[in-house]
Amino acid sequence: MSSDTFTPKKQDDTGSNWKDPKRYLWLLSPALPVIGLAALSAYAIAPKRLRALAWTGPALFHGVLPVLDHFIGEDKSNPPASAVNALENDKYYGRIVKAFIPAQYAVTFLGAWLASRKHTPLSDYVGLTMTVGVMNGVGINTAHELGHKHDSTDRFLAMLSLVPTGYTHFVVEHNFGHHKRVATPEDPASSRLGESFWQFLPRTVIGGFKSSVQIETERLKRKGKGFWCLENTLLQGWAMSAGFFGLTTAVCGPRAIPFLLAQGAYGASMLEVVNYIEHYGLKREQLPTGKYVRTEPQHSWNSNHIVTNLFLYQLQRHSDHHAHPTRSFQALRHFENAPQLPSGYAAMILPAYIPKLWFSLMDKRVIDHYQGDLSKLNLHPSAKEAIYAKYHYIEPSKSKTVDEKNSPALVGVAA
């Protein structure tokens, strides 16, 4: 399909009179770590009576948000074209994103202190770890929004929000690796049809890390510098994470070390499961030159479920984001013909952990998106044969060969 097919849903242009109806609802994004901070503060006061609050993060993200998404539903409206420039230049939205970071650090420190207390039960320790991990996993989304800006302060804050997970290489790999290779077999952050999340996870973690090192090495080489220099963005990020982990351990004690490592790993896994969801099975067409067509809305899964979009800076309008990476979250648009997820990210994460459930939910959607032409999919190599057999698909070249073998004229010639 051409890019003209993928046009945004039209919105009545009301000119300067239009106002963002969700202007204050976007405050739910930085409210997430504030909710976590309030819950852990209450737990700190009465840990025996309020033990359930240690599990606030996973309960909220895997329970409350999917339910709210289901009942509140979708919002497919777009801002009018005349309002986009004002939206982009309204500093209010940028302040909302940056407001996440102080609360993110506060809930991380508090979680580390609570987990480090001698009498904290193991189950509470796990709950605290997952709660803080959820907050810092969403913090990676904060980094995602800020990292696409050109302002140096925004880029520094993007790095700062990645420090608690130790996933600071994301700021390099995502902008200069993933966006270049998205929806291709070469991209470690684009999942393939027939590939489970557990197969995808090591591939994306290892591949993304290697890619970031290669990208930064090449950038520094162009400047006549080696990898081991002060200008290395990766070394800067790793040093910031080491300093944060060291300071937190010095304050909270050695029991904070496994907590910090585990919450960071869980937070990073939240990012990677969302990566798994965002481009599953989708592939950009490869030209005869070997290059891929320009990234368009049809190369990302989209979702307009309101609640999760409010909490995630409208990350779920991923189709517009990849087609226009510098567009700010408040101005992202819904495209009528972009592939749509059955629900929001919050509801899709748990199914993504269960391969059979995920495949049953998504494989047919991917195939329908390509109108049954399995040759256009980003297929997992080891699953290709089984998927072709399941959907009774024969590659055009093989189909031609079969037809030729069965042709009476050719049989006669062969005789």
C-alpha positions as CSV (number, residue, x, y, z in Angstrom):
1,M,0.0,0.0,0.0
2,S,1.2,3.5,-0.7
3,S,1.7,6.1,2.1
4,D,-1.3,8.0,0.7
5,T,-3.5,5.2,1.9
6,F,-2.4,5.8,5.5
7,T,-3.9,9.2,6.2
8,P,-4.8,10.4,9.6
9,K,-8.3,10.5,10.8
10,K,-9.7,14.0,9.9
11,Q,-10.7,16.4,12.6
12,D,-12.9,19.4,12.1
13,D,-10.6,22.4,11.9
14,T,-11.8,24.9,14.5
15,G,-8.8,27.1,14.2
16,S,-7.6,29.0,17.2
17,N,-10.7,28.1,19.2
18,W,-9.6,24.4,19.6
19,K,-8.3,23.4,23.0
20,D,-6.8,20.0,24.0
21,P,-9.6,18.2,25.8
22,K,-7.0,16.0,27.5
23,R,-4.7,18.9,28.5
24,Y,-4.9,18.2,32.3
25,L,-5.5,14.4,31.9
26,W,-1.9,14.2,30.7
27,L,-0.9,14.8,34.3
28,L,-1.6,11.1,34.9
29,S,1.8,10.4,33.3
30,P,3.9,12.0,36.0
31,A,1.3,11.0,38.6
32,L,2.3,7.3,38.2
33,P,5.5,7.5,40.3
34,V,3.6,9.8,42.7
35,I,1.0,7.1,43.2
36,G,3.9,4.6,43.8
37,L,5.5,7.0,46.3
38,A,2.3,7.4,48.2
39,A,1.7,3.7,48.3
40,L,5.2,2.9,49.5
41,S,5.0,5.7,52.1
42,A,1.8,4.2,53.5
43,Y,3.5,0.8,53.5
44,A,6.5,2.3,55.4
45,I,4.2,3.6,58.1
46,A,2.2,0.3,58.6
47,P,4.1,-2.5,56.8
48,K,2.2,-5.3,58.6
49,R,-1.3,-3.9,57.9
50,L,-0.7,-2.6,54.4
51,R,1.5,-5.3,53.0
52,A,-0.5,-5.4,49.7
53,L,0.8,-1.9,48.9
54,A,4.2,-3.3,48.3
55,W,2.7,-4.8,45.1
56,T,1.1,-1.5,43.9
57,G,3.1,-1.3,40.7
58,P,2.2,-4.7,39.1
59,A,-1.4,-4.4,40.4
60,L,-1.8,-1.0,38.8
61,F,-0.1,-1.8,35.5
62,H,-1.3,-5.4,35.0
63,G,-4.7,-5.1,36.7
64,V,-6.2,-1.6,37.0
65,L,-5.1,-0.1,33.8
66,P,-6.3,-3.0,31.5
67,V,-9.7,-2.9,33.2
68,L,-10.0,0.9,32.8
69,D,-8.9,0.6,29.2
70,H,-11.6,-2.0,28.6
71,F,-14.4,0.0,30.1
72,I,-13.4,3.5,29.1
73,G,-12.4,2.5,25.6
74,E,-10.7,4.3,22.7
75,D,-10.3,7.9,21.5
76,K,-9.5,8.2,17.8
77,S,-9.8,11.9,17.6
78,N,-6.9,14.0,16.3
79,P,-5.9,17.6,16.9
80,P,-6.8,19.9,13.9
81,A,-3.8,20.7,11.6
82,S,-4.1,24.4,12.6
83,A,-3.5,23.5,16.3
84,V,-0.4,21.3,15.9
85,N,2.1,24.2,15.8
86,A,0.7,25.6,19.1
87,L,0.7,22.2,20.7
88,E,4.3,21.5,19.7
89,N,5.4,24.9,21.1
90,D,3.4,24.8,24.4
91,K,6.0,24.3,27.1
92,Y,3.4,22.9,29.5
93,Y,3.6,19.5,27.8
94,G,7.4,19.3,28.1
95,R,7.1,20.2,31.8
96,I,4.7,17.3,32.3
97,V,7.3,14.8,30.9
98,K,10.1,16.2,33.0
99,A,8.0,16.2,36.2
100,F,8.1,12.4,36.1
101,I,11.8,12.3,37.0
102,P,12.0,13.7,40.6
103,A,9.1,11.4,41.7
104,Q,10.8,8.5,39.9
105,Y,14.0,9.0,41.9
106,A,12.1,9.5,45.1
107,V,10.1,6.2,44.8
108,T,13.3,4.4,43.8
109,F,15.2,5.6,46.9
110,L,12.2,4.8,49.2
111,G,11.8,1.4,47.7
112,A,15.5,0.6,48.2
113,W,15.3,1.7,51.8
114,L,12.2,-0.4,52.5
115,A,13.6,-3.4,50.8
116,S,16.9,-3.1,52.8
117,R,15.3,-3.3,56.2
118,K,16.2,-6.5,58.0
119,H,12.6,-7.5,58.8
120,T,11.1,-7.0,55.3
121,P,9.5,-10.3,54.3
122,L,10.7,-11.9,51.1
123,S,7.3,-11.5,49.4
124,D,7.2,-7.8,50.3
125,Y,10.8,-7.5,49.0
126,V,9.7,-9.0,45.6
127,G,6.6,-6.7,45.5
128,L,8.7,-3.6,46.3
129,T,11.2,-4.6,43.6
130,M,8.5,-5.0,41.0
131,T,6.7,-1.8,42.0
132,V,9.8,0.2,41.6
133,G,10.7,-1.7,38.4
134,V,7.4,-0.7,36.9
135,M,8.0,3.0,37.8
136,N,11.4,2.9,36.2
137,G,10.2,0.9,33.3
138,V,7.8,3.7,32.5
139,G,10.7,6.0,33.2
140,I,12.3,4.6,30.0
141,N,9.3,5.8,28.2
142,T,10.0,9.3,29.7
143,A,13.5,9.0,28.2
144,H,11.9,8.0,24.9
145,E,9.9,11.2,24.7
146,L,12.8,13.4,25.8
147,G,15.5,11.6,23.8
148,H,13.8,12.6,20.5
149,K,14.2,16.3,21.3
150,H,17.1,18.4,20.0
151,D,17.6,20.4,23.2
152,S,20.7,19.2,25.1
153,T,18.9,19.6,28.4
154,D,16.1,17.3,27.3
155,R,18.7,14.7,26.1
156,F,20.5,14.9,29.5
157,L,17.2,14.4,31.3
158,A,16.4,11.4,29.0
159,M,19.7,9.9,30.2
160,L,18.9,10.7,33.8
161,S,15.6,8.9,33.6
162,L,17.4,5.8,32.3
163,V,19.9,5.7,35.1
164,P,17.9,3.7,37.7
165,T,17.5,0.8,35.2
166,G,21.1,0.9,34.0
167,Y,19.6,0.9,30.5
168,T,21.3,4.2,29.4
169,H,22.5,2.7,26.1
170,F,18.8,2.9,25.0
171,V,19.3,6.6,24.2
172,V,21.9,5.7,21.6
173,E,20.4,2.5,20.1
174,H,16.8,3.7,20.0
175,N,17.4,6.9,18.1
176,F,20.1,5.9,15.8
177,G,19.6,2.1,15.5
178,H,16.0,1.1,16.0
179,H,14.5,4.1,14.1
180,K,16.8,3.3,11.2
181,R,16.1,-0.4,11.0
182,V,12.6,-0.7,12.4
183,A,10.3,-3.4,11.0
184,T,13.2,-5.2,9.3
185,P,14.9,-8.5,10.1
186,E,18.1,-6.6,10.9
187,D,16.5,-4.7,13.8
188,P,17.0,-6.5,17.2
189,A,14.0,-4.4,18.6
190,S,11.5,-5.6,16.0
191,S,9.9,-8.9,16.9
192,R,9.2,-11.5,14.2
193,L,6.0,-13.5,13.7
194,G,6.3,-16.9,15.3
195,E,9.0,-15.6,17.7
196,S,8.0,-15.8,21.4
197,F,8.8,-13.0,23.8
198,W,11.3,-15.4,25.5
199,Q,13.1,-15.9,22.2
200,F,13.0,-12.2,21.5
201,L,14.3,-11.0,24.9
202,P,17.9,-12.2,24.6
203,R,18.1,-11.3,21.0
204,T,16.9,-7.7,21.6
205,V,19.0,-7.2,24.8
206,I,22.2,-8.5,23.3
207,G,21.6,-7.1,19.9
208,G,20.6,-3.7,21.2
209,F,23.7,-3.5,23.4
210,K,26.0,-4.5,20.5
211,S,24.3,-2.0,18.2
212,S,24.7,0.9,20.6
213,V,28.4,0.2,21.0
214,Q,28.9,0.0,17.2
215,I,26.9,3.3,16.7
216,E,28.8,5.2,19.3
217,T,32.2,3.8,18.2
218,E,31.5,5.0,14.6
219,R,30.3,8.4,15.8
220,L,33.4,9.0,17.8
221,K,35.6,7.7,15.0
222,R,34.1,10.3,12.7
223,K,35.3,12.9,15.2
224,G,38.8,11.4,15.3
225,K,38.3,9.9,18.8
226,G,38.5,6.5,20.2
227,F,35.9,4.6,22.2
228,W,37.5,5.3,25.6
229,C,37.0,9.1,25.8
230,L,35.0,11.5,27.9
231,E,32.6,12.3,25.0
232,N,31.4,8.7,24.9
233,T,27.7,8.8,25.6
234,L,27.6,5.2,26.7
235,L,30.5,5.6,29.2
236,Q,28.7,8.7,30.6
237,G,25.5,6.8,31.1
238,W,27.2,3.8,32.7
239,A,29.1,6.1,35.0
240,M,25.9,7.8,36.1
241,S,24.2,4.4,36.8
242,A,27.2,3.2,38.7
243,G,27.2,6.4,40.8
244,F,23.5,6.1,41.5
245,F,23.7,2.4,42.5
246,G,26.8,3.2,44.6
247,L,25.2,6.1,46.4
248,T,21.9,4.2,47.1
249,T,23.9,1.2,48.4
250,A,25.9,3.5,50.7
251,V,22.7,5.0,52.2
252,C,20.6,1.8,52.3
253,G,23.2,-0.9,52.9
254,P,24.2,-4.0,50.9
255,R,20.7,-5.5,50.9
256,A,19.9,-2.7,48.3
257,I,22.2,-4.3,45.7
258,P,20.0,-7.2,44.7
259,F,17.0,-4.9,44.9
260,L,18.6,-2.4,42.5
261,L,19.7,-5.0,40.1
262,A,16.4,-6.8,40.1
263,Q,14.2,-3.7,39.7
264,G,16.5,-2.5,36.9
265,A,16.2,-5.8,35.1
266,Y,12.4,-5.8,35.5
267,G,12.1,-2.2,34.4
268,A,14.2,-2.9,31.3
269,S,12.1,-6.0,30.6
270,M,9.0,-3.8,30.6
271,L,10.5,-1.8,27.8
272,E,11.4,-4.9,25.9
273,V,8.0,-6.5,26.1
274,V,6.5,-3.2,24.8
275,N,9.1,-3.4,22.0
276,Y,7.9,-6.9,21.3
277,I,4.3,-5.7,21.0
278,E,5.0,-2.6,18.9
279,H,6.2,-4.2,15.6
280,Y,5.3,-7.8,15.9
281,G,5.5,-9.5,12.5
282,L,5.5,-6.2,10.5
283,K,8.0,-5.6,7.8
284,R,9.0,-2.8,5.5
285,E,9.3,-3.8,1.8
286,Q,12.8,-4.4,0.6
287,L,13.7,-2.8,-2.7
288,P,15.8,-4.4,-5.4
289,T,18.7,-2.2,-4.3
290,G,18.6,-3.9,-0.9
291,K,17.3,-0.8,0.8
292,Y,13.9,-0.7,2.6
293,V,11.0,1.6,1.9
294,R,10.6,4.6,4.1
295,T,9.0,3.9,7.5
296,E,5.3,4.5,7.4
297,P,2.3,4.1,9.8
298,Q,1.6,0.6,8.6
299,H,4.9,-0.6,10.0
300,S,3.9,-0.2,13.7
301,W,1.0,-1.5,15.8
302,N,-1.3,1.2,17.0
303,S,-3.7,1.5,19.9
304,N,-6.1,4.4,20.9
305,H,-7.1,3.0,24.3
306,I,-7.3,6.2,26.4
307,V,-6.1,5.3,29.8
308,T,-2.8,3.6,28.9
309,N,-2.1,6.4,26.4
310,L,-2.6,9.0,29.2
311,F,-0.1,7.2,31.4
312,L,2.4,6.5,28.6
313,Y,2.6,9.9,26.8
314,Q,0.5,8.4,24.0
315,L,3.3,5.9,23.1
316,Q,0.6,3.6,21.7
317,R,0.1,6.0,18.8
318,H,3.3,4.3,17.6
319,S,2.4,4.4,13.9
320,D,2.6,8.2,13.8
321,H,5.7,8.2,16.1
322,H,7.8,6.1,13.7
323,A,6.5,7.9,10.6
324,H,7.3,11.3,12.3
325,P,9.8,10.7,15.2
326,T,10.2,14.3,16.3
327,R,6.4,14.9,16.7
328,S,5.6,15.4,20.4
329,F,3.3,13.1,22.3
330,Q,0.4,15.6,22.5
331,A,0.3,16.0,18.7
332,L,0.5,12.3,17.7
333,R,-2.3,11.2,15.3
334,H,-4.5,8.2,14.7
335,F,-4.3,6.7,11.2
336,E,-7.5,5.0,10.1
337,N,-5.7,2.2,8.2
338,A,-2.8,1.5,10.5
339,P,-2.7,-1.9,12.1
340,Q,-4.6,-1.9,15.4
341,L,-3.9,-3.9,18.5
342,P,-6.9,-5.5,20.2
343,S,-6.2,-3.5,23.4
344,G,-3.8,-1.2,25.0
345,Y,-0.2,-2.1,26.0
346,A,-1.1,-2.7,29.6
347,A,-3.6,-5.4,28.6
348,M,-1.2,-6.9,26.0
349,I,1.8,-7.4,28.2
350,L,0.6,-10.5,30.1
351,P,-0.5,-12.3,26.9
352,A,2.9,-11.5,25.4
353,Y,4.5,-13.6,28.2
354,I,2.4,-16.7,27.1
355,P,3.5,-17.7,23.6
356,K,0.4,-19.8,22.7
357,L,-2.0,-17.1,23.8
358,W,0.0,-14.3,22.1
359,F,0.2,-16.3,18.8
360,S,-3.6,-16.9,18.9
361,L,-4.2,-13.2,19.5
362,M,-1.8,-11.7,17.0
363,D,-0.7,-14.1,14.2
364,K,-3.9,-13.9,12.2
365,R,-4.0,-10.1,12.6
366,V,-0.6,-9.8,11.1
367,I,-1.5,-12.1,8.2
368,D,-4.8,-10.3,7.6
369,H,-2.8,-7.0,7.5
370,Y,-0.8,-8.3,4.6
371,Q,-3.9,-9.8,3.0
372,G,-2.6,-13.4,3.3
373,D,0.7,-12.8,1.6
374,L,3.1,-14.5,4.1
375,S,6.1,-13.5,2.0
376,K,5.7,-9.9,3.2
377,L,5.9,-10.7,6.9
378,N,8.9,-10.4,9.2
379,L,8.9,-14.1,10.0
380,H,11.0,-15.9,12.6
381,P,13.3,-18.2,10.6
382,S,12.7,-21.3,12.7
383,A,8.9,-20.8,12.6
384,K,8.7,-20.2,8.9
385,E,8.0,-23.8,7.7
386,A,5.4,-24.4,10.5
387,I,3.6,-21.2,9.8
388,Y,3.5,-21.8,6.0
389,A,2.1,-25.2,6.6
390,K,-0.5,-24.0,9.1
391,Y,-1.9,-21.4,6.7
392,H,-1.4,-23.6,3.6
393,Y,0.8,-21.1,2.0
394,I,3.2,-21.9,-0.9
395,E,5.8,-19.3,-1.9
396,P,5.2,-18.0,-5.4
397,S,8.5,-19.4,-6.7
398,K,7.8,-22.9,-5.3
399,S,4.2,-22.7,-6.6
400,K,5.5,-22.0,-10.1
401,T,7.9,-24.9,-9.8
402,V,5.0,-27.2,-8.8
403,D,2.9,-26.0,-11.7
404,E,5.7,-26.6,-14.1
405,K,6.2,-30.1,-12.9
406,N,2.5,-30.9,-13.3
407,S,2.3,-29.3,-16.7
408,P,1.4,-31.9,-19.4
409,A,3.5,-30.1,-22.0
410,L,6.6,-30.1,-19.8
411,V,6.0,-33.7,-18.9
412,G,5.9,-34.6,-22.5
413,V,9.1,-32.7,-23.2
414,A,10.8,-34.5,-20.3
415,A,9.7,-37.8,-21.6
